[in-house]
Amino acid sequence: MLELILNDPVVWGALLGLAVVVGICGYYVYLFLHNVAKSR
């Protein structure tokens, strides 16, 4: 079952999309915290 999941291009596309979304969210959290610290 795991081999089927790892060889499926749809799963890799979904994981790549999820990684991009998590990366963007992390960037916005960093940007927010950076701006809050700068405004003090």
Summary of the structure (lengths in Angstrom):
residues: 40
radius of gyration: 16.6
end to end distance: 52.5
largest distance: 52.5
contacts: 70
relative contact order: 0.09
helix: 90%
strand: 0%
